[in-house]
Amino acid sequence: MLASLLSYNGYSQNSKTFTTTKVGEKYAYVNVTKTYERVAEKGYKSIDLFEKLGNAFYTELNMTKAAKWYGELFAMTSDVKTIHYNQYAKSLYAIGETEKANTIIEKLNKRLNKTSK
């Protein structure tokens, strides 16, 4: 069950992340963001999980939680997608963590300079 939750590719509807689950002959919407967050808070760690949580909360404009989960992602790996540097920095700026955001932007600039050479 956990593996199927983590392989979810989700979509956004009304700023919430949902999936459908077949219940009898009907489908029920399940907010997977809350499920992912519960799984992470119980100690499960994965790059995929932290990306999904950061992205979901960023999309919902919950910058405090987006910054939290992007922070977990950056703590886990240095192999982070360029877009996540940008979204993490924007989340940090939004919650007033300017110095930390500037550090993330500096890391992104160094990374981009390495790949362009």
C-alpha positions in Angstrom: 0.0 0.0 0.0 2.8 2.4 0.9 4.5 1.8 -2.5 1.3 2.5 -4.3 0.9 5.8 -2.4 4.4 6.9 -3.3 4.0 6.1 -6.9 1.0 8.4 -7.2 1.3 11.0 -10.0 -1.6 13.2 -8.7 -3.3 16.3 -10.0 -4.5 19.5 -8.5 -8.1 20.5 -8.1 -9.1 23.5 -6.1 -5.6 23.8 -4.8 -5.7 20.3 -3.3 -4.0 17.1 -4.4 -6.4 14.3 -4.9 -6.6 10.7 -6.2 -9.6 8.5 -6.7 -10.2 5.2 -5.0 -12.9 2.8 -6.2 -15.4 2.1 -3.5 -18.0 -0.3 -4.8 -19.2 1.1 -8.1 -18.3 4.7 -7.2 -15.1 6.7 -6.9 -14.2 8.6 -3.8 -11.7 11.5 -3.7 -8.9 11.1 -1.2 -6.6 14.0 -0.3 -3.2 12.4 -0.6 -1.3 15.4 0.6 -2.5 14.7 4.1 -1.7 11.0 3.7 1.8 11.8 2.4 2.4 14.1 5.3 1.3 11.5 7.9 3.7 9.0 6.3 6.6 11.4 6.4 5.9 12.5 10.0 6.0 8.8 11.0 9.6 8.7 9.8 9.4 7.5 6.2 11.9 9.4 4.1 12.4 9.4 0.4 13.3 12.0 -2.3 10.1 11.3 -4.1 8.0 11.8 -1.1 9.7 15.1 -0.1 9.4 16.4 -3.7 5.7 15.6 -3.8 5.0 17.2 -0.4 7.0 20.3 -1.3 5.3 20.6 -4.6 1.8 20.1 -3.2 2.2 22.7 -0.5 3.9 25.1 -2.9 0.9 24.7 -5.3 -1.5 25.3 -2.3 0.5 28.4 -1.4 1.3 27.0 2.0 4.8 28.3 1.9 5.7 27.3 5.5 5.0 23.7 4.8 6.5 23.9 1.3 9.7 25.2 2.8 9.7 22.5 5.5 9.5 19.7 2.9 11.8 21.2 0.4 14.2 21.6 3.3 13.9 17.9 4.0 14.6 17.2 0.3 17.7 19.3 0.3 18.9 17.7 3.5 18.5 14.3 1.9 20.3 14.8 -1.4 22.3 17.3 -3.4 20.8 15.9 -6.6 17.8 18.2 -6.6 15.9 19.4 -9.7 16.5 23.0 -10.7 12.8 23.9 -10.3 13.0 22.8 -6.7 15.8 25.2 -6.0 13.6 28.0 -7.3 10.5 26.9 -5.4 12.4 26.3 -2.2 13.9 29.8 -2.4 10.5 31.4 -3.2 9.0 29.5 -0.2 11.8 30.8 2.1 11.4 34.4 0.9 7.7 34.2 1.5 8.1 33.2 5.1 10.8 35.7 5.7 13.9 33.5 5.7 15.8 35.7 3.3 19.3 34.7 4.2 18.5 31.0 3.7 16.7 31.8 0.5 19.8 33.7 -0.8 22.0 30.7 0.1 19.7 28.4 -2.0 19.9 30.9 -5.0 23.7 31.0 -4.7 23.8 27.2 -4.8 21.5 27.2 -7.8 23.7 29.8 -9.6 26.8 27.7 -8.9 25.0 24.6 -10.3 23.9 26.4 -13.4 27.3 27.8 -14.0 28.9 24.3 -13.8 26.4 22.9 -16.3 26.8 25.7 -18.8 30.6 25.2 -19.0 
